[in-house]
């Protein structure tokens, strides 16, 4: 295996590539998180008005979860074509789909205008959002990972990950500003549409930047190699046309590790950032504005610590940092809810901030960790499938399950135990995984081409 010290230096335009991925993922996550915040704040009244408030919130979060259900399909489709046509083209398409769906939500008629057609239209657009996001994440982190060198891959690849807190920060900030300057009636009548319509402007900016970057050299080299051997290896090429089959043939253990690693990361994030808007306002008596401000402050800290965690993973490895985050989130859940129950703004900020800092220890190394698991010609598919299939069982139902547990038990204890159980699953998955920090992405490609046995041998040499 190539040593990190012998890897070629990163290209001079790497900061621009990182910026393109970061801005694109920020816009995509802004669109996705905006829906989650609106689901907790206004969608239950605008699209499900015949239900009591808590049931309406459950139904609102159900449409929120539908977006996650479409993410595996997006991972399969975008992964397949991203591994055959390139990362850049598919990233442009994902941005257009996400931005268009979000803009359309801002134009939707409500239940009062068109009746039951309103939640149906909302659900369809949420499906489009989920489909687009399912393909976005893998391409964005791979574009950076494949341009950089092994020595600082964790640091550089963590920057697209900051798109999540940046998108959360932007979405929460816009909503917080609107709820501060508008009355509740004005916000519920028309003010909630403004953040969704703003997505149209953001997409234009994102496209302009994303179109300016080049395809990754690692992918271009792998594509040329695949074309040169196509005639001699026709049978294998047929397998490659089905990315799910190819990934599961060569990397099924890595897919399972990625899915397990995502459990605590995904569940904790949506409990901390989305469900808190329900819990803090209904159980702790905190105002809507106060809860939004707490998430806003914590998201800013989250944004700042992710690159630091990524850099640490370059020094001590992906697994130790990831394990620290999973254990920390599990241990923090009971203090998290105790602090919120006090009703104090400072305690609320502390609860969310510490939770997101610990989450960042999982989220930051995840990009490099997943990219280093898979061969180049199936890396987009493998990383996306592992990440997005897990989201169906993890992030999708998390706010829904948390709200249902609160409704059934009237206590935060079952919710804390739910997150702790997810943390245990992640500790097991990452604990049995191999360290990937020293892997050279081109060598991973060569090992995978040689078959499962060679892949396992290469993995053993890489630690």
HELIX and SHEET records of a PDB file:
HELIX    1   1 UNK A    4  UNK A    6  5                                   3    
HELIX    2   2 UNK A   14  UNK A   38  1                                  25    
HELIX    3   3 UNK A   39  UNK A   43  3                                   5    
HELIX    4   4 UNK A   44  UNK A   46  1                                   3    
HELIX    5   5 UNK A   53  UNK A   69  1                                  17    
HELIX    6   6 UNK A   71  UNK A   85  1                                  15    
HELIX    7   7 UNK A   87  UNK A  105  1                                  19    
HELIX    8   8 UNK A  111  UNK A  114  1                                   4    
HELIX    9   9 UNK A  117  UNK A  145  1                                  29    
HELIX   10  10 UNK A  150  UNK A  152  5                                   3    
HELIX   11  11 UNK A  153  UNK A  181  1                                  29    
HELIX   12  12 UNK A  184  UNK A  186  1                                   3    
HELIX   13  13 UNK A  187  UNK A  191  3                                   5    
HELIX   14  14 UNK A  192  UNK A  210  1                                  19    
HELIX   15  15 UNK A  217  UNK A  228  1                                  12    
HELIX   16  16 UNK A  234  UNK A  240  1                                   7    
HELIX   17  17 UNK A  243  UNK A  270  1                                  28    
HELIX   18  18 UNK A  271  UNK A  275  3                                   5    
HELIX   19  19 UNK A  276  UNK A  282  1                                   7    
HELIX   20  20 UNK A  288  UNK A  316  1                                  29    
HELIX   21  21 UNK A  318  UNK A  341  1                                  24    
HELIX   22  22 UNK A  345  UNK A  371  1                                  27    
HELIX   23  23 UNK A  376  UNK A  393  1                                  18    
HELIX   24  24 UNK A  395  UNK A  409  1                                  15    
HELIX   25  25 UNK A  413  UNK A  431  1                                  19    
HELIX   26  26 UNK A  441  UNK A  449  1                                   9    
HELIX   27  27 UNK A  452  UNK A  461  1                                  10    
END                                                                             
